Amino acid sequence: MPMIDALWPEDALTPEAEARLVKELTDILIKAEGYDPANPIAQRVTVFHLHRPAAIYIGGERTNTIRYRIIPSAPEGQYTDESRRSLVRNVTEAVARAENRPSDDVASRVWVFPTEIPDGAWGTRGAIWMLPDIHALLAGESERGAGVGRLARRRLEKARITLEAALDAASAGMTSKP
């Protein structure tokens, strides 16, 4: 059940370009989560919220430079390091297509924050949905176990990062003088 919060000014794009961008970003997020964008269930449960900032400031000064802030949210376990990198690249390229400019011209104005919601904190339809439940909904009941596997993989990645940080801190503590 992907969700996208996007922020850009009202006049950033033509209505046609904006409609194409919203659709393309929806499909990019569904694909980043490992699902088929042609899946009608995935399309029905993917929600896109477009927010219109009243103003954008840089360094405390109001600017007319158009900026895009795109926050795709997914249940914990849906992203991999590679899917996050691909998501950021694909979103930036989609904005470039919407503006009809080279990617290098828009890259500095596009901010993408792939966000994972901890398992057990994704609520909709009056209930909490765990990743295996979401995966079963989007990929089929026979694939529920794959959702369990995705969550286990992500938690293992987080544990490795935490362990490496603890080992680095302990090593630094051994070499520093009191």
C-alpha positions as YAML, in Angstrom:
chain: A
units: angstrom
residues:
- id: 1
  name: MET
  ca: [0.00, 0.00, 0.00]
- id: 2
  name: PRO
  ca: [2.39, 2.65, -1.20]
- id: 3
  name: MET
  ca: [1.87, 6.28, -0.35]
- id: 4
  name: ILE
  ca: [3.46, 9.39, -1.85]
- id: 5
  name: ASP
  ca: [3.52, 12.89, -0.43]
- id: 6
  name: ALA
  ca: [4.75, 15.38, -3.00]
- id: 7
  name: LEU
  ca: [5.25, 19.09, -2.72]
- id: 8
  name: TRP
  ca: [5.67, 21.52, -5.58]
- id: 9
  name: PRO
  ca: [4.17, 24.91, -6.43]
- id: 10
  name: GLU
  ca: [0.87, 25.27, -8.27]
- id: 11
  name: ASP
  ca: [2.50, 26.70, -11.39]
- id: 12
  name: ALA
  ca: [5.48, 24.33, -11.57]
- id: 13
  name: LEU
  ca: [4.10, 22.34, -14.51]
- id: 14
  name: THR
  ca: [1.35, 22.50, -17.08]
- id: 15
  name: PRO
  ca: [-1.75, 20.54, -16.00]
- id: 16
  name: GLU
  ca: [-0.98, 17.87, -18.60]
- id: 17
  name: ALA
  ca: [2.66, 17.50, -17.53]
- id: 18
  name: GLU
  ca: [1.59, 17.36, -13.89]
- id: 19
  name: ALA
  ca: [-0.95, 14.61, -14.57]
- id: 20
  name: ARG
  ca: [1.69, 12.58, -16.43]
- id: 21
  name: LEU
  ca: [4.20, 13.12, -13.61]
- id: 22
  name: VAL
  ca: [1.76, 12.01, -10.91]
- id: 23
  name: LYS
  ca: [0.97, 8.84, -12.85]
- id: 24
  name: GLU
  ca: [4.63, 8.15, -13.58]
- id: 25
  name: LEU
  ca: [5.65, 8.69, -9.94]
- id: 26
  name: THR
  ca: [2.88, 6.32, -8.84]
- id: 27
  name: ASP
  ca: [4.17, 3.63, -11.18]
- id: 28
  name: ILE
  ca: [7.79, 4.24, -10.12]
- id: 29
  name: LEU
  ca: [6.89, 3.74, -6.46]
- id: 30
  name: ILE
  ca: [4.91, 0.56, -7.13]
- id: 31
  name: LYS
  ca: [7.86, -0.83, -9.08]
- id: 32
  name: ALA
  ca: [10.36, 0.23, -6.35]
- id: 33
  name: GLU
  ca: [8.36, -1.86, -3.89]
- id: 34
  name: GLY
  ca: [8.74, -4.86, -6.18]
- id: 35
  name: TYR
  ca: [5.25, -4.97, -7.65]
- id: 36
  name: ASP
  ca: [3.94, -4.70, -11.19]
- id: 37
  name: PRO
  ca: [2.61, -1.19, -11.95]
- id: 38
  name: ALA
  ca: [0.00, -2.86, -14.20]
- id: 39
  name: ASN
  ca: [-1.46, -4.64, -11.15]
- id: 40
  name: PRO
  ca: [-4.92, -3.07, -10.66]
- id: 41
  name: ILE
  ca: [-4.87, -3.77, -6.91]
- id: 42
  name: ALA
  ca: [-1.51, -2.00, -6.53]
- id: 43
  name: GLN
  ca: [-2.91, 0.97, -8.47]
- id: 44
  name: ARG
  ca: [-6.06, 1.13, -6.31]
- id: 45
  name: VAL
  ca: [-4.18, 1.16, -3.01]
- id: 46
  name: THR
  ca: [-1.41, 3.60, -4.00]
- id: 47
  name: VAL
  ca: [-2.28, 7.04, -2.69]
- id: 48
  name: PHE
  ca: [-0.65, 10.25, -3.95]
- id: 49
  name: HIS
  ca: [-1.02, 13.44, -1.91]
- id: 50
  name: LEU
  ca: [0.02, 16.58, -3.76]
- id: 51
  name: HIS
  ca: [0.75, 19.48, -1.41]
- id: 52
  name: ARG
  ca: [1.10, 23.04, -2.66]
- id: 53
  name: PRO
  ca: [3.58, 25.13, -0.68]
- id: 54
  name: ALA
  ca: [2.51, 28.75, -0.36]
- id: 55
  name: ALA
  ca: [6.15, 29.79, -0.68]
- id: 56
  name: ILE
  ca: [9.63, 28.31, -0.85]
- id: 57
  name: TYR
  ca: [12.54, 29.87, 1.00]
- id: 58
  name: ILE
  ca: [16.24, 29.23, 0.59]
- id: 59
  name: GLY
  ca: [18.51, 30.55, 3.31]
- id: 60
  name: GLY
  ca: [15.60, 32.49, 4.77]
- id: 61
  name: GLU
  ca: [14.90, 34.31, 1.51]
- id: 62
  name: ARG
  ca: [11.84, 33.69, -0.62]
- id: 63
  name: THR
  ca: [12.68, 32.20, -4.00]
- id: 64
  name: ASN
  ca: [10.81, 31.71, -7.25]
- id: 65
  name: THR
  ca: [12.97, 28.70, -8.11]
- id: 66
  name: ILE
  ca: [10.73, 25.67, -8.41]
- id: 67
  name: ARG
  ca: [11.65, 22.87, -6.02]
- id: 68
  name: TYR
  ca: [10.19, 19.38, -5.77]
- id: 69
  name: ARG
  ca: [10.02, 17.40, -2.55]
- id: 70
  name: ILE
  ca: [8.84, 13.83, -2.98]
- id: 71
  name: ILE
  ca: [8.38, 11.49, -0.03]
- id: 72
  name: PRO
  ca: [7.45, 7.96, -1.02]
- id: 73
  name: SER
  ca: [6.46, 5.88, 2.01]
- id: 74
  name: ALA
  ca: [6.44, 2.11, 2.13]
- id: 75
  name: PRO
  ca: [6.10, -0.51, 4.84]
- id: 76
  name: GLU
  ca: [9.39, -1.63, 6.39]
- id: 77
  name: GLY
  ca: [11.05, -4.27, 4.25]
- id: 78
  name: GLN
  ca: [9.81, -3.10, 0.88]
- id: 79
  name: TYR
  ca: [12.96, -1.17, -0.10]
- id: 80
  name: THR
  ca: [16.46, -2.43, -0.65]
- id: 81
  name: ASP
  ca: [19.51, -0.20, -0.94]
- id: 82
  name: GLU
  ca: [19.36, -0.64, -4.70]
- id: 83
  name: SER
  ca: [15.61, 0.06, -4.93]
- id: 84
  name: ARG
  ca: [16.09, 3.30, -2.93]
- id: 85
  name: ARG
  ca: [18.91, 4.43, -5.26]
- id: 86
  name: SER
  ca: [16.83, 3.51, -8.30]
- id: 87
  name: LEU
  ca: [13.77, 5.25, -6.84]
- id: 88
  name: VAL
  ca: [15.66, 8.54, -6.35]
- id: 89
  name: ARG
  ca: [17.17, 8.35, -9.84]
- id: 90
  name: ASN
  ca: [13.85, 7.45, -11.51]
- id: 91
  name: VAL
  ca: [11.91, 10.17, -9.67]
- id: 92
  name: THR
  ca: [14.49, 12.78, -10.67]
- id: 93
  name: GLU
  ca: [14.36, 11.63, -14.30]
- id: 94
  name: ALA
  ca: [10.53, 11.73, -14.25]
- id: 95
  name: VAL
  ca: [10.58, 15.34, -13.04]
- id: 96
  name: ALA
  ca: [13.07, 16.18, -15.80]
- id: 97
  name: ARG
  ca: [10.71, 14.67, -18.38]
- id: 98
  name: ALA
  ca: [7.78, 16.60, -16.92]
- id: 99
  name: GLU
  ca: [9.74, 19.85, -17.24]
- id: 100
  name: ASN
  ca: [11.10, 18.75, -20.63]
- id: 101
  name: ARG
  ca: [14.67, 19.42, -19.46]
- id: 102
  name: PRO
  ca: [17.81, 17.34, -19.09]
- id: 103
  name: SER
  ca: [18.07, 15.51, -15.77]
- id: 104
  name: ASP
  ca: [21.19, 17.48, -14.83]
- id: 105
  name: ASP
  ca: [19.16, 20.72, -15.10]
- id: 106
  name: VAL
  ca: [16.60, 19.63, -12.50]
- id: 107
  name: ALA
  ca: [18.55, 17.27, -10.24]
- id: 108
  name: SER
  ca: [19.54, 19.96, -7.74]
- id: 109
  name: ARG
  ca: [15.89, 21.00, -7.36]
- id: 110
  name: VAL
  ca: [14.46, 17.52, -6.76]
- id: 111
  name: TRP
  ca: [14.60, 16.07, -3.25]
- id: 112
  name: VAL
  ca: [13.46, 12.49, -2.69]
- id: 113
  name: PHE
  ca: [13.09, 10.93, 0.76]
- id: 114
  name: PRO
  ca: [12.21, 7.22, 0.55]
- id: 115
  name: THR
  ca: [10.69, 6.47, 3.93]
- id: 116
  name: GLU
  ca: [10.00, 3.11, 5.52]
- id: 117
  name: ILE
  ca: [7.21, 2.88, 8.08]
- id: 118
  name: PRO
  ca: [8.08, 0.38, 10.84]
- id: 119
  name: ASP
  ca: [6.21, -2.90, 10.60]
- id: 120
  name: GLY
  ca: [3.17, -2.71, 12.84]
- id: 121
  name: ALA
  ca: [2.77, 1.06, 12.29]
- id: 122
  name: TRP
  ca: [1.02, 0.99, 8.88]
- id: 123
  name: GLY
  ca: [-2.66, 1.57, 9.52]
- id: 124
  name: THR
  ca: [-5.57, 1.74, 7.10]
- id: 125
  name: ARG
  ca: [-9.11, 0.44, 6.87]
- id: 126
  name: GLY
  ca: [-9.32, 0.70, 10.66]
- id: 127
  name: ALA
  ca: [-6.55, -1.83, 11.25]
- id: 128
  name: ILE
  ca: [-2.79, -2.30, 11.39]
- id: 129
  name: TRP
  ca: [-1.39, -4.01, 8.31]
- id: 130
  name: MET
  ca: [1.83, -5.98, 8.66]
- id: 131
  name: LEU
  ca: [4.13, -6.41, 5.66]
- id: 132
  name: PRO
  ca: [3.14, -10.06, 5.05]
- id: 133
  name: ASP
  ca: [-0.54, -8.96, 4.93]
- id: 134
  name: ILE
  ca: [0.26, -6.14, 2.49]
- id: 135
  name: HIS
  ca: [2.38, -8.43, 0.35]
- id: 136
  name: ALA
  ca: [-0.41, -11.03, 0.25]
- id: 137
  name: LEU
  ca: [-2.86, -8.33, -0.86]
- id: 138
  name: LEU
  ca: [-0.62, -7.01, -3.63]
- id: 139
  name: ALA
  ca: [1.14, -10.19, -4.78]
- id: 140
  name: GLY
  ca: [-1.38, -12.88, -3.82]
- id: 141
  name: GLU
  ca: [-1.95, -15.00, -0.72]
- id: 142
  name: SER
  ca: [0.53, -17.60, -1.97]
- id: 143
  name: GLU
  ca: [3.24, -14.91, -1.71]
- id: 144
  name: ARG
  ca: [2.63, -14.05, 1.98]
- id: 145
  name: GLY
  ca: [5.89, -15.81, 2.91]
- id: 146
  name: ALA
  ca: [7.83, -13.51, 0.59]
- id: 147
  name: GLY
  ca: [6.59, -10.59, 2.70]
- id: 148
  name: VAL
  ca: [7.95, -12.34, 5.80]
- id: 149
  name: GLY
  ca: [11.26, -12.80, 3.97]
- id: 150
  name: ARG
  ca: [11.44, -9.15, 2.90]
- id: 151
  name: LEU
  ca: [10.90, -7.98, 6.46]
- id: 152
  name: ALA
  ca: [13.52, -10.41, 7.79]
- id: 153
  name: ARG
  ca: [16.03, -9.23, 5.15]
- id: 154
  name: ARG
  ca: [15.50, -5.57, 6.09]
- id: 155
  name: ARG
  ca: [15.81, -6.25, 9.81]
- id: 156
  name: LEU
  ca: [19.03, -8.18, 9.20]
- id: 157
  name: GLU
  ca: [20.39, -5.18, 7.24]
- id: 158
  name: LYS
  ca: [19.49, -2.86, 10.12]
- id: 159
  name: ALA
  ca: [21.10, -5.22, 12.65]
- id: 160
  name: ARG
  ca: [24.33, -5.34, 10.60]
- id: 161
  name: ILE
  ca: [24.44, -1.53, 10.43]
- id: 162
  name: THR
  ca: [23.90, -1.28, 14.19]
- id: 163
  name: LEU
  ca: [26.55, -3.92, 14.91]
- id: 164
  name: GLU
  ca: [29.09, -2.22, 12.62]
- id: 165
  name: ALA
  ca: [28.43, 1.12, 14.31]
- id: 166
  name: ALA
  ca: [28.85, -0.43, 17.76]
- id: 167
  name: LEU
  ca: [32.11, -2.11, 16.71]
- id: 168
  name: ASP
  ca: [33.38, 1.16, 15.21]
- id: 169
  name: ALA
  ca: [32.51, 3.03, 18.41]
- id: 170
  name: ALA
  ca: [34.17, 0.40, 20.57]
- id: 171
  name: SER
  ca: [37.27, 0.44, 18.38]
- id: 172
  name: ALA
  ca: [37.43, 4.24, 18.50]
- id: 173
  name: GLY
  ca: [37.08, 4.11, 22.28]
- id: 174
  name: MET
  ca: [40.02, 1.73, 22.55]
- id: 175
  name: THR
  ca: [42.32, 4.00, 20.54]
- id: 176
  name: SER
  ca: [41.40, 7.31, 22.17]
- id: 177
  name: LYS
  ca: [43.21, 8.53, 25.24]
- id: 178
  name: PRO
  ca: [41.20, 9.59, 28.31]
...
